[in-house]
Amino acid sequence: MHELIFRPSNVVLQPFSKEEKAKGKTPDFKLMKDSKLCGYCELKSPRDDWVFEFPDDIKPGESVSKTRPSPTSNNLARQIESAVEQFDAVNPDHKLPNVLAIVNHAAGRTRSDLHITVTGIQVPDGPRLYTLKPDRQKQVWEATRRVDLFLWIDAQNCTCQHVYPDDAIHRAAACALLGIEMGKEYATTPP
C-alpha cells in the first residue's frame, strides 16, 4: 500500500500514538503531507478464501435454484461499516478526507465485488438486485457516503484500483492528495 500509493504521492502514513489509541477507536493512519494533516486512512484486509467453496449438497454439473446471501458482500459491508466507525471517532464532522484501503487476498475477488456490495447488480429490463437485506443495504449506503476514496489493492498482483462515491464530499481533495485524476477511475454511487 505504501509503495503503490502513498510514497509516490509524498504522503506520509502516520500511525496514531498510544495515547490517542487509548482514548478510543481510531483509523490506522493520519495522512500527512508537508507536515500537515490532510486526511485519514483505514486499512482493511478481509480474507474469505472460502467464498468459492461449493456447498456439499450440490453435485458437479447439477442445476441449482437455491439462493443464499453473499458472504463476500456481507464481509465487505462489515469492513466498510467498521472503517466508518473508526473514521467517525476522529473525524466526526467529516472535515477531512477519509480513505479506505482494502487489501484483497482472496483469489477471484475483484473491485467489482465492492461495487456490487454498495450498489447491487443492474439487471437488464428489471429491478436492481441487492446482495444484502434492505435494512443492511441502507446502512452500507450511509457508511459509504462517509468514505471519500476507496483503494482496492490486489495483494497477489501488487496493483491498486481506485473507487470513489460520486457524491463523496472530499473525493476531489482525496484524489488530489494521492495524485489520482478524477474521471479516470471507477465511480460508485449509492442510491
ZAMARGU-4260 file (C-alpha; in steps of 0.2 Angstrom, whole numbers, plus 5000, padded with zeros to 4 digits):
<rodrens>
0) 5000/5000/5000 | 5014/5012/5005 | 5024/5008/4989 | 5009/5008/4977 | 5000/5024/4983
5) 5007/5034/4997 | 5026/5035/4994 | 5024/5041/4975 | 5012/5055/4981 | 5024/5060/4995
10) 5010/5056/5008 | 5016/5050/5025 | 5006/5037/5034 | 5007/5042/5052 | 5001/5030/5065
15) 4991/5036/5080 | 5000/5037/5096 | 4997/5025/5110 | 4989/5040/5120 | 4977/5043/5105
20) 4973/5025/5104 | 4969/5024/5122 | 4956/5037/5120 | 4945/5026/5109 | 4944/5020/5091
25) 4955/5027/5078 | 4958/5023/5060 | 4975/5016/5056 | 4984/5031/5050 | 4984/5050/5048
30) 4988/5056/5031 | 5002/5069/5032 | 5009/5080/5018 | 5022/5093/5021 | 5019/5090/5040
35) 5001/5095/5038 | 4986/5083/5042 | 4977/5080/5026 | 4965/5066/5030 | 4964/5048/5037
40) 4966/5031/5031 | 4960/5014/5037 | 4967/4998/5031 | 4956/4983/5029 | 4962/4966/5024
45) 4947/4955/5023 | 4951/4936/5020 | 4937/4925/5014 | 4946/4912/5003 | 4932/4900/5007
50) 4920/4910/4997 | 4921/4899/4981 | 4919/4883/4990 | 4903/4874/4984 | 4890/4868/4997
55) 4891/4849/5000 | 4874/4846/4993 | 4877/4852/4976 | 4885/4840/4963 | 4896/4845/4948
60) 4885/4849/4933 | 4869/4850/4944 | 4857/4864/4940 | 4854/4874/4956 | 4840/4885/4960
65) 4845/4890/4978 | 4849/4907/4983 | 4860/4912/4998 | 4866/4929/5005 | 4883/4934/4998
70) 4897/4931/5010 | 4908/4942/5000 | 4895/4957/5001 | 4892/4954/5020 | 4911/4953/5023
75) 4914/4970/5013 | 4899/4978/5021 | 4906/4974/5039 | 4923/4981/5033 | 4916/4997/5027
80) 4905/5000/5042 | 4919/4996/5054 | 4931/5008/5045 | 4917/5022/5046 | 4916/5020/5065
85) 4935/5022/5066 | 4934/5037/5055 | 4920/5045/5064 | 4929/5043/5081 | 4942/5056/5075
90) 4934/5065/5060 | 4915/5066/5066 | 4911/5082/5056 | 4920/5074/5041 | 4931/5090/5039
95) 4945/5080/5031 | 4945/5066/5018 | 4943/5048/5023 | 4952/5035/5013 | 4948/5016/5015
100) 4962/5005/5008 | 4956/4987/5006 | 4970/4974/5003 | 4962/4959/4994 | 4970/4942/4997
105) 4956/4931/4990 | 4958/4924/4973 | 4943/4928/4962 | 4938/4943/4972 | 4939/4960/4962
110) 4934/4978/4964 | 4918/4974/4956 | 4913/4965/4972 | 4914/4981/4981 | 4903/4989/4968
115) 4890/4975/4970 | 4891/4977/4989 | 4887/4995/4988 | 4876/4997/4973 | 4869/4980/4969
120) 4868/4972/4951 | 4859/4981/4937 | 4848/4968/4928 | 4843/4972/4910 | 4824/4977/4910
125) 4822/4973/4928 | 4825/4980/4945 | 4842/4981/4953 | 4847/4965/4963 | 4855/4968/4980
130) 4866/4956/4989 | 4861/4962/5007 | 4845/4963/5016 | 4836/4980/5013 | 4840/4987/5031
135) 4858/4982/5030 | 4859/4989/5012 | 4854/5006/5018 | 4866/5005/5032 | 4880/5002/5020
140) 4874/5016/5008 | 4875/5028/5023 | 4893/5022/5028 | 4899/5023/5010 | 4895/5041/5010
145) 4907/5044/5024 | 4922/5037/5013 | 4929/5049/5001 | 4940/5036/4992 | 4942/5018/4991
150) 4959/5010/4986 | 4957/4992/4980 | 4974/4984/4982 | 4977/4966/4974 | 4990/4959/4985
155) 4994/4945/4973 | 4997/4956/4958 | 5003/4972/4968 | 4991/4983/4959 | 4979/4996/4965
160) 4962/5002/4958 | 4953/5017/4964 | 4934/5019/4968 | 4925/5034/4974 | 4907/5038/4978
165) 4901/5051/4966 | 4893/5061/4980 | 4908/5060/4992 | 4911/5077/4999 | 4930/5076/4999
170) 4933/5065/4984 | 4942/5079/4974 | 4953/5083/4989 | 4957/5064/4992 | 4961/5061/4974
175) 4972/5077/4973 | 4981/5071/4988 | 4986/5055/4980 | 4988/5061/4963 | 4973/5052/4956
180) 4965/5060/4940 | 4946/5061/4943 | 4935/5054/4930 | 4948/5041/4925 | 4943/5028/4938
185) 4928/5018/4943 | 4915/5028/4952 | 4901/5020/4963 | 4885/5029/4968 | 4874/5023/4982
190) 4856/5026/4978
</rodrens>
